[in-house]
Amino acid sequence: MLLTIDLGNTNLTIGLYQGETLMHHWRLATDQTRMPDEYGLQLLGLLTNAGRTLADLTGICLASVVPPLTGRVVQACHEYLKQEPLVVDTGVKTGIRIRYEDPKAVGADRVADAVAVMHLYGGPACIIDFGTATTFNALTKNGDYLGGAITAGINLAAEALFTHAAKLPRIDLQRPPNVIGRNTVHAMQSGLLFGYVSMVEGMVMRFREELGPEMKVIATGGLAEVVARETPVIQTVALWLTLDGLRMIWELNSSNSCNASNR
């Protein structure tokens, strides 16, 4: 079985695959104070909770956008899972061409998303990832990753309002009763949710002008479903898109992938 790990700024998203099937998945809070032993015990605990042992594990594929934690998680994999993880970085085969001015600057999660979309849906496509940052990623018909746009994520914007505006409370992101909020909480929910929905609709329109009318729109990330319910421009919600991409990257790079997929 293959363990996939997407190490993000807010969440640590983990998947356990048997062949192409995602058997188990977990979303944990990223904690930059954790030591390798803590991550190791946590990963081992998840594996045990899934009813699996180290003997069932054939590989690990890791994408990280948190450099200070990458080494700790790699060490945890070595010491507790007895595996050398494949870290998605420069030199790793992906099957897509990165046309960014500096390919090294593209986040590993964005690369994994693009790989998954190219294999599962095809291009051209706009991939929207609702994470700590909200990213819009452009994939051509031929599988070229062109780049995209990056803005603050919805939860990050909500936290900024709470932190920097003395009279504004911390809120849960929920759909308010109306666009015109009649109290502060509903007004903030409206601005955050419907404001981001309008931004998504506008960005999709602009991406389509450059990629063509046949462009597909795929959304992923923790808030993808919340936003997709409010707009028809998001055609597909794929919550575990990054994990699927990591599985595909592992298969492209591992000489043992054929054996692993049969276990």
Residue frames as qw, qx, qy, qz and C-alpha x, y, z in Angstrom:
[[0.000, 0.888, 0.460, 0.000, 0.00, 0.00, 0.00],
 [0.411, 0.373, 0.001, 0.832, 1.10, 3.56, -0.69],
 [0.267, -0.737, -0.415, 0.462, 1.00, 6.37, 1.87],
 [0.320, 0.577, 0.212, 0.721, 0.61, 9.87, 0.41],
 [0.371, -0.628, -0.372, 0.575, 1.30, 12.96, 2.50],
 [0.225, 0.712, 0.223, 0.626, 0.41, 16.55, 1.55],
 [0.480, -0.446, -0.373, 0.657, 2.13, 18.82, 4.07],
 [0.123, 0.740, 0.303, 0.588, 0.46, 22.23, 3.91],
 [0.099, 0.394, -0.334, 0.850, 0.63, 25.37, 5.99],
 [0.557, -0.304, 0.203, -0.746, -2.66, 24.64, 7.77],
 [0.917, -0.080, 0.217, -0.326, -3.35, 20.94, 7.28],
 [0.105, -0.395, 0.896, 0.176, -1.45, 17.70, 6.96],
 [0.824, 0.223, 0.024, -0.520, -3.54, 15.62, 4.55],
 [0.205, -0.376, 0.901, 0.067, -2.75, 11.91, 4.40],
 [0.833, 0.209, -0.105, -0.502, -4.04, 9.11, 2.19],
 [0.437, -0.293, 0.849, 0.048, -3.52, 5.35, 2.14],
 [0.653, 0.422, -0.299, -0.554, -3.94, 3.72, -1.29],
 [0.644, -0.065, 0.757, 0.087, -4.36, 0.15, -2.37],
 [0.458, 0.378, 0.612, 0.522, -3.66, 0.31, -6.07],
 [0.057, 0.365, 0.244, 0.896, -5.69, 3.24, -7.39],
 [0.467, -0.664, -0.515, -0.274, -8.22, 3.11, -4.55],
 [0.023, -0.491, 0.428, -0.758, -8.02, 5.57, -1.68],
 [0.559, -0.299, -0.771, 0.053, -8.77, 3.28, 1.25],
 [0.442, -0.703, -0.409, 0.379, -8.30, 5.76, 4.10],
 [0.308, 0.582, 0.014, 0.753, -7.74, 9.48, 4.39],
 [0.471, -0.650, -0.410, 0.433, -7.04, 11.86, 7.25],
 [0.208, 0.752, 0.024, 0.625, -6.75, 15.63, 7.66],
 [0.635, -0.504, -0.352, 0.468, -4.67, 16.80, 10.64],
 [0.044, -0.998, 0.005, 0.041, -3.58, 20.24, 11.85],
 [0.678, 0.454, -0.253, 0.520, -0.08, 21.27, 10.81],
 [0.547, -0.835, 0.007, 0.061, 2.02, 22.04, 13.88],
 [0.535, 0.707, -0.341, 0.313, 5.45, 23.53, 13.29],
 [0.322, -0.686, 0.547, -0.357, 6.50, 22.81, 16.88],
 [0.969, -0.103, 0.165, -0.151, 6.19, 19.02, 16.50],
 [0.210, -0.621, 0.731, 0.190, 9.33, 16.93, 16.51],
 [0.458, 0.280, -0.757, -0.372, 10.04, 13.94, 14.23],
 [0.040, -0.039, -0.958, 0.280, 9.13, 11.50, 17.01],
 [0.386, 0.350, 0.478, -0.707, 5.70, 13.11, 17.36],
 [0.574, 0.434, -0.316, -0.618, 5.03, 12.93, 13.63],
 [0.299, 0.253, -0.913, -0.116, 6.33, 9.36, 13.53],
 [0.129, 0.154, 0.879, -0.432, 4.07, 8.19, 16.32],
 [0.484, 0.424, 0.219, -0.733, 1.13, 9.96, 14.72],
 [0.530, 0.407, -0.555, -0.496, 1.70, 8.34, 11.32],
 [0.198, 0.120, -0.969, 0.081, 2.23, 4.93, 12.89],
 [0.283, 0.234, 0.693, -0.620, -0.96, 5.38, 14.91],
 [0.576, 0.421, -0.072, -0.697, -2.98, 6.18, 11.80],
 [0.449, 0.315, -0.789, -0.277, -1.62, 3.11, 10.04],
 [0.038, -0.023, -0.943, 0.330, -2.50, 0.95, 13.03],
 [0.405, 0.316, 0.435, -0.740, -5.95, 2.50, 13.29],
 [0.606, 0.406, -0.338, -0.595, -6.55, 1.52, 9.64],
 [0.935, -0.072, 0.313, -0.150, -5.77, -2.08, 10.56],
 [0.755, 0.591, -0.234, 0.162, -2.47, -2.09, 8.67],
 [0.755, -0.530, 0.161, 0.351, 1.10, -2.92, 9.63],
 [0.074, -0.757, 0.445, 0.474, 4.49, -1.77, 8.36],
 [0.438, -0.058, 0.835, 0.328, 4.61, -4.92, 6.25],
 [0.433, 0.679, 0.593, -0.014, 1.61, -3.62, 4.26],
 [0.092, 0.927, -0.044, -0.361, 3.37, -0.35, 3.39],
 [0.815, 0.250, 0.300, 0.427, 5.24, -0.37, 0.08],
 [0.426, 0.293, 0.117, 0.848, 6.03, 3.32, -0.33],
 [0.131, -0.771, -0.381, 0.493, 5.48, 6.93, 0.71],
 [0.370, 0.472, 0.295, 0.743, 5.10, 9.99, -1.52],
 [0.291, -0.670, -0.376, 0.570, 5.37, 13.42, 0.09],
 [0.255, 0.647, 0.217, 0.685, 4.57, 16.94, -1.11],
 [0.429, -0.617, -0.388, 0.534, 5.45, 19.81, 1.21],
 [0.212, 0.775, 0.124, 0.583, 5.11, 23.59, 1.08],
 [0.502, -0.845, 0.114, -0.144, 6.49, 23.95, 4.62],
 [0.616, 0.540, -0.509, 0.264, 10.28, 23.57, 4.25],
 [0.168, -0.558, 0.641, -0.500, 11.05, 23.66, 8.02],
 [0.764, -0.146, 0.468, -0.420, 8.85, 20.59, 8.53],
 [0.803, 0.419, -0.352, -0.235, 9.83, 18.57, 5.46],
 [0.356, 0.460, -0.773, 0.254, 12.96, 17.12, 7.05],
 [0.383, -0.224, 0.685, -0.578, 11.12, 16.22, 10.24],
 [0.847, 0.188, 0.173, -0.465, 8.42, 14.29, 8.40],
 [0.702, 0.486, -0.519, -0.044, 11.04, 12.55, 6.23],
 [0.069, 0.414, -0.808, 0.414, 12.92, 11.56, 9.40],
 [0.630, -0.064, 0.502, -0.589, 9.68, 10.29, 10.94],
 [0.872, 0.331, -0.157, -0.325, 9.09, 8.12, 7.86],
 [0.477, 0.497, -0.704, 0.169, 12.61, 6.69, 8.15],
 [0.031, -0.320, 0.787, -0.527, 12.51, 5.92, 11.84],
 [0.517, 0.053, 0.598, -0.610, 8.91, 4.86, 12.38],
 [0.809, 0.408, 0.138, -0.399, 7.64, 3.64, 9.02],
 [0.638, -0.283, 0.628, 0.344, 10.97, 2.26, 7.77],
 [0.604, 0.614, 0.445, 0.244, 10.50, 3.86, 4.36],
 [0.306, -0.241, 0.210, 0.897, 12.42, 6.36, 2.22],
 [0.373, 0.727, 0.467, -0.338, 9.72, 8.79, 1.03],
 [0.434, 0.369, 0.424, 0.704, 9.67, 10.16, -2.48],
 [0.073, -0.673, -0.261, 0.688, 9.65, 13.94, -2.00],
 [0.487, 0.725, 0.413, 0.258, 8.11, 15.82, -4.93],
 [0.251, -0.795, 0.166, 0.526, 10.79, 18.28, -5.95],
 [0.392, 0.749, -0.402, -0.352, 12.97, 19.26, -8.90],
 [0.103, 0.426, -0.887, -0.144, 14.02, 16.19, -10.87],
 [0.435, 0.154, 0.837, -0.294, 11.00, 14.09, -9.98],
 [0.027, -0.149, -0.755, -0.638, 9.05, 12.81, -13.01],
 [0.323, 0.322, 0.484, -0.747, 5.56, 14.28, -13.23],
 [0.377, 0.399, 0.789, 0.276, 4.46, 13.73, -16.82],
 [0.185, 0.924, 0.333, 0.021, 3.62, 17.41, -17.26],
 [0.535, 0.328, -0.015, 0.779, 5.72, 20.34, -18.44],
 [0.289, -0.766, -0.334, 0.467, 6.17, 23.25, -16.05],
 [0.425, 0.606, 0.247, 0.626, 6.16, 26.51, -18.04],
 [0.368, -0.905, -0.142, 0.156, 6.55, 28.77, -14.99],
 [0.302, 0.871, -0.327, 0.208, 9.44, 31.23, -15.29],
 [0.013, -0.508, 0.798, -0.325, 11.08, 29.50, -12.31],
 [0.732, -0.137, -0.600, -0.292, 9.79, 25.90, -12.14],
 [0.444, -0.019, -0.733, 0.515, 11.34, 25.45, -8.69],
 [0.150, -0.077, 0.322, -0.932, 8.99, 28.12, -7.33],
 [0.644, -0.194, -0.408, -0.617, 5.84, 26.10, -8.07],
 [0.539, -0.359, 0.587, -0.485, 4.46, 24.47, -4.93],
 [0.006, 0.141, -0.983, -0.120, 4.61, 20.67, -4.91],
 [0.359, 0.393, 0.743, -0.407, 0.89, 20.52, -4.11],
 [0.458, 0.650, -0.033, -0.605, 0.08, 22.59, -7.21],
 [0.221, 0.428, -0.801, -0.357, 2.17, 20.22, -9.32],
 [0.153, 0.084, 0.974, -0.142, 0.38, 17.19, -7.85],
 [0.445, 0.537, 0.436, -0.568, -3.01, 18.81, -8.53],
 [0.416, 0.615, -0.363, -0.563, -2.04, 19.42, -12.16],
 [0.069, 0.253, -0.949, -0.173, -0.85, 15.83, -12.61],
 [0.280, 0.278, 0.864, -0.314, -4.12, 14.46, -11.25],
 [0.457, 0.622, 0.206, -0.602, -6.29, 16.75, -13.37],
 [0.302, 0.533, -0.611, -0.502, -4.38, 15.91, -16.54],
 [0.051, 0.093, -0.992, -0.073, -4.86, 12.18, -15.96],
 [0.174, 0.373, 0.838, -0.358, -8.43, 12.26, -14.62],
 [0.311, 0.754, 0.408, -0.411, -10.07, 15.11, -16.53],
 [0.592, 0.373, 0.380, 0.604, -7.70, 16.37, -19.21],
 [0.153, -0.475, -0.046, 0.865, -6.91, 19.93, -20.21],
 [0.183, 0.427, -0.308, 0.830, -7.35, 22.74, -20.67],
 [0.545, -0.604, -0.581, 0.038, -8.33, 23.30, -17.08],
 [0.096, -0.652, 0.300, -0.690, -8.46, 25.83, -14.29],
 [0.662, -0.259, -0.663, 0.233, -7.65, 24.13, -10.98],
 [0.245, -0.713, 0.143, -0.642, -8.77, 26.03, -7.89],
 [0.626, -0.126, -0.677, 0.365, -7.25, 24.95, -4.57],
 [0.376, -0.775, -0.045, -0.506, -8.94, 26.38, -1.49],
 [0.755, -0.163, -0.454, 0.444, -6.20, 26.09, 1.11],
 [0.399, -0.588, -0.202, 0.674, -4.34, 28.56, 3.32],
 [0.089, 0.401, -0.309, -0.858, -3.95, 30.42, 0.05],
 [0.709, 0.510, 0.429, -0.230, -6.52, 30.19, -2.71],
 [0.209, -0.425, 0.618, 0.627, -4.68, 29.31, -5.90],
 [0.738, 0.573, 0.159, -0.319, -5.89, 29.29, -9.50],
 [0.427, -0.407, 0.698, 0.406, -3.77, 27.08, -11.74],
 [0.626, 0.592, -0.138, -0.489, -3.77, 26.93, -15.53],
 [0.560, -0.160, 0.782, 0.224, -3.26, 23.67, -17.41],
 [0.373, 0.439, -0.420, -0.701, -3.22, 23.57, -21.21],
 [0.903, 0.201, -0.048, -0.377, -4.78, 20.94, -23.45],
 [0.741, 0.431, -0.497, 0.133, -1.34, 19.36, -23.95],
 [0.832, -0.422, -0.289, 0.217, -0.54, 19.13, -20.26],
 [0.424, 0.361, -0.234, 0.797, 1.58, 22.25, -19.83],
 [0.375, -0.737, -0.447, 0.342, 1.35, 23.91, -16.43],
 [0.331, 0.704, 0.129, 0.615, 1.43, 27.62, -17.28],
 [0.154, 0.126, -0.423, 0.884, 1.13, 29.23, -13.85],
 [0.266, -0.639, -0.710, -0.130, -1.83, 30.94, -12.28],
 [0.154, -0.664, 0.072, -0.728, -2.91, 33.32, -9.56],
 [0.508, -0.221, -0.706, 0.440, -2.55, 33.30, -5.79],
 [0.250, -0.614, 0.026, -0.748, -4.56, 35.15, -3.18],
 [0.197, -0.262, 0.730, -0.599, -5.28, 34.83, 0.53],
 [0.260, -0.254, -0.924, -0.119, -7.47, 31.89, 1.51],
 [0.408, -0.638, -0.366, -0.541, -10.92, 32.45, 2.96],
 [0.725, -0.574, -0.333, 0.184, -9.97, 31.39, 6.49],
 [0.558, -0.059, -0.086, 0.824, -6.83, 33.53, 6.34],
 [0.031, -0.459, -0.215, -0.862, -8.93, 36.54, 5.33],
 [0.586, -0.656, -0.385, -0.280, -11.38, 35.85, 8.15],
 [0.731, -0.409, -0.262, 0.480, -8.54, 35.63, 10.67],
 [0.369, 0.182, 0.037, 0.911, -7.07, 38.88, 9.35],
 [0.275, -0.628, -0.289, -0.668, -10.38, 40.67, 9.95],
 [0.721, -0.616, -0.316, 0.013, -10.53, 39.35, 13.50],
 [0.721, -0.210, -0.140, 0.645, -6.89, 40.21, 14.21],
 [0.333, 0.080, 0.100, 0.934, -6.75, 43.68, 12.71],
 [0.283, -0.489, -0.271, -0.780, -10.28, 45.04, 13.27],
 [0.023, -0.173, 0.721, -0.670, -10.92, 45.50, 16.97],
 [0.551, 0.072, 0.360, -0.749, -14.72, 45.24, 16.81],
 [0.751, 0.234, -0.438, -0.435, -14.97, 42.28, 14.44],
 [0.757, -0.355, 0.499, -0.227, -15.33, 38.79, 15.97],
 [0.028, -0.288, 0.920, 0.265, -13.82, 35.49, 14.94],
 [0.744, 0.195, 0.127, -0.627, -16.51, 33.61, 12.96],
 [0.569, 0.040, 0.805, 0.163, -17.26, 30.22, 11.44],
 [0.186, 0.251, -0.509, -0.802, -17.61, 30.34, 7.68],
 [0.308, 0.388, 0.861, -0.113, -21.25, 29.49, 7.02],
 [0.061, 0.424, 0.551, 0.716, -23.81, 30.62, 4.49],
 [0.105, 0.176, 0.414, -0.887, -25.66, 33.64, 5.91],
 [0.383, 0.540, 0.699, -0.271, -29.45, 33.98, 5.50],
 [0.432, 0.871, 0.232, -0.019, -29.06, 36.84, 3.02],
 [0.631, 0.405, -0.015, 0.661, -26.38, 38.63, 1.06],
 [0.071, -0.676, 0.131, -0.722, -27.20, 41.79, 3.00],
 [0.504, -0.169, -0.733, 0.424, -26.18, 40.92, 6.55],
 [0.345, -0.777, -0.233, -0.473, -28.36, 42.36, 9.30],
 [0.644, -0.748, 0.149, 0.059, -25.75, 41.79, 12.00],
 [0.034, -0.804, 0.568, 0.170, -21.97, 41.78, 12.12],
 [0.546, -0.199, 0.808, 0.092, -21.53, 38.01, 11.95],
 [0.657, 0.528, 0.539, 0.003, -23.85, 37.64, 8.95],
 [0.309, 0.927, -0.126, -0.169, -22.24, 40.64, 7.26],
 [0.205, -0.651, 0.708, 0.181, -18.80, 39.06, 7.65],
 [0.616, 0.076, 0.782, 0.056, -20.05, 35.68, 6.43],
 [0.579, 0.748, 0.305, -0.109, -21.62, 37.34, 3.41],
 [0.158, 0.904, -0.350, -0.190, -18.50, 39.30, 2.54],
 [0.330, -0.484, 0.798, 0.144, -16.21, 36.33, 2.91],
 [0.584, 0.186, 0.789, 0.045, -18.33, 33.65, 1.24],
 [0.532, 0.750, 0.392, -0.032, -20.11, 35.59, -1.49],
 [0.049, 0.905, -0.322, -0.274, -17.13, 37.85, -2.02],
 [0.344, -0.403, 0.803, 0.273, -14.91, 34.85, -2.71],
 [0.594, 0.413, 0.690, 0.026, -17.58, 33.26, -4.89],
 [0.390, 0.900, 0.099, -0.166, -17.68, 36.41, -7.01],
 [0.116, -0.757, 0.579, 0.279, -13.89, 36.42, -7.20],
 [0.530, -0.066, 0.828, 0.170, -13.92, 32.78, -8.33],
 [0.563, 0.654, 0.503, -0.039, -16.48, 33.53, -11.02],
 [0.219, 0.941, -0.152, -0.210, -14.48, 36.51, -12.25],
 [0.262, -0.607, 0.710, 0.244, -11.16, 34.64, -12.28],
 [0.614, 0.176, 0.763, 0.104, -12.69, 31.65, -14.08],
 [0.500, 0.819, 0.260, -0.106, -14.02, 34.00, -16.76],
 [0.070, 0.891, -0.402, -0.201, -10.57, 35.58, -17.19],
 [0.453, -0.344, 0.802, 0.183, -8.81, 32.18, -17.29],
 [0.651, 0.433, 0.623, 0.007, -11.30, 30.97, -19.92],
 [0.368, 0.904, -0.046, -0.213, -10.45, 33.97, -22.09],
 [0.001, -0.743, 0.650, 0.161, -6.82, 32.76, -22.16],
 [0.360, -0.204, 0.910, 0.027, -7.28, 28.96, -22.14],
 [0.251, -0.029, -0.738, -0.626, -10.33, 28.73, -24.39],
 [0.623, -0.211, -0.020, -0.753, -14.07, 28.07, -24.05],
 [0.845, -0.064, -0.511, -0.142, -13.60, 24.30, -23.49],
 [0.149, 0.433, -0.670, 0.584, -11.70, 24.93, -20.23],
 [0.661, -0.439, -0.608, -0.044, -12.77, 22.68, -17.34],
 [0.178, -0.652, 0.353, -0.646, -12.97, 23.96, -13.75],
 [0.775, -0.216, -0.581, 0.120, -11.94, 21.61, -10.94],
 [0.258, -0.750, 0.284, -0.539, -11.88, 22.62, -7.29],
 [0.763, -0.134, -0.578, 0.258, -10.12, 21.00, -4.35],
 [0.154, 0.303, -0.456, 0.822, -9.19, 21.88, -0.77],
 [0.083, -0.246, -0.816, 0.516, -11.04, 22.07, 2.50],
 [0.266, 0.489, 0.350, -0.754, -13.56, 24.75, 1.46],
 [0.037, 0.075, -0.712, -0.697, -14.12, 23.60, -2.12],
 [0.088, -0.466, -0.871, -0.129, -17.57, 22.17, -1.41],
 [0.073, -0.664, -0.442, 0.599, -18.69, 25.29, 0.49],
 [0.062, 0.495, -0.260, -0.827, -17.83, 27.57, -2.44],
 [0.026, -0.018, -0.847, -0.531, -19.02, 25.16, -5.15],
 [0.049, 0.548, 0.817, -0.175, -22.53, 25.11, -3.66],
 [0.057, 0.752, 0.248, -0.608, -22.82, 28.83, -4.43],
 [0.240, 0.672, -0.357, -0.603, -21.71, 28.92, -8.07],
 [0.910, 0.320, 0.240, -0.112, -22.21, 26.86, -11.23],
 [0.414, 0.801, -0.429, -0.058, -18.77, 27.72, -12.65],
 [0.233, -0.463, 0.849, -0.105, -17.09, 24.97, -10.58],
 [0.741, 0.166, -0.460, -0.461, -17.82, 21.83, -12.57],
 [0.850, -0.070, -0.514, 0.098, -16.09, 19.23, -10.40],
 [0.403, -0.759, 0.398, -0.321, -15.12, 19.06, -6.73],
 [0.861, 0.146, -0.456, 0.172, -12.26, 16.62, -6.08],
 [0.523, -0.827, 0.128, -0.165, -11.43, 16.80, -2.38],
 [0.773, -0.436, 0.393, 0.241, -8.50, 14.38, -2.53],
 [0.659, 0.749, -0.056, 0.033, -7.04, 15.64, -5.82],
 [0.026, 0.820, -0.561, 0.113, -3.57, 16.31, -4.40],
 [0.633, -0.320, 0.696, -0.113, -3.36, 12.82, -2.90],
 [0.850, 0.420, 0.317, -0.028, -4.39, 11.30, -6.24],
 [0.449, 0.849, -0.268, 0.077, -1.66, 13.32, -7.94],
 [0.277, -0.676, 0.673, -0.118, 0.93, 12.09, -5.45],
 [0.816, 0.000, 0.574, -0.070, -0.10, 8.51, -6.15],
 [0.753, 0.648, 0.110, 0.043, 0.36, 9.09, -9.88],
 [0.158, 0.867, -0.459, 0.115, 3.76, 10.75, -9.36],
 [0.582, -0.444, 0.675, -0.094, 4.85, 7.78, -7.25],
 [0.861, 0.270, 0.431, -0.013, 3.86, 5.40, -10.03],
 [0.562, 0.815, -0.117, 0.080, 5.86, 7.41, -12.57],
 [0.057, 0.811, -0.534, 0.234, 8.99, 7.38, -10.41],
 [0.592, -0.418, 0.650, -0.227, 8.95, 4.06, -8.60],
 [0.352, 0.319, -0.831, -0.289, 10.31, 0.89, -10.18],
 [0.010, 0.097, 0.954, -0.285, 8.22, -0.98, -7.63],
 [0.425, 0.120, 0.130, -0.887, 4.95, 0.72, -8.56],
 [0.639, 0.053, -0.594, -0.486, 3.65, -2.25, -10.52],
 [0.454, -0.088, -0.851, 0.251, 4.22, -4.58, -7.61],
 [0.036, 0.101, 0.526, -0.844, 2.83, -2.07, -5.13],
 [0.488, 0.046, -0.138, -0.861, -0.40, -1.58, -7.06],
 [0.662, -0.045, -0.686, -0.299, -1.15, -5.28, -6.86],
 [0.284, -0.018, -0.808, 0.516, -0.96, -5.48, -3.07]]
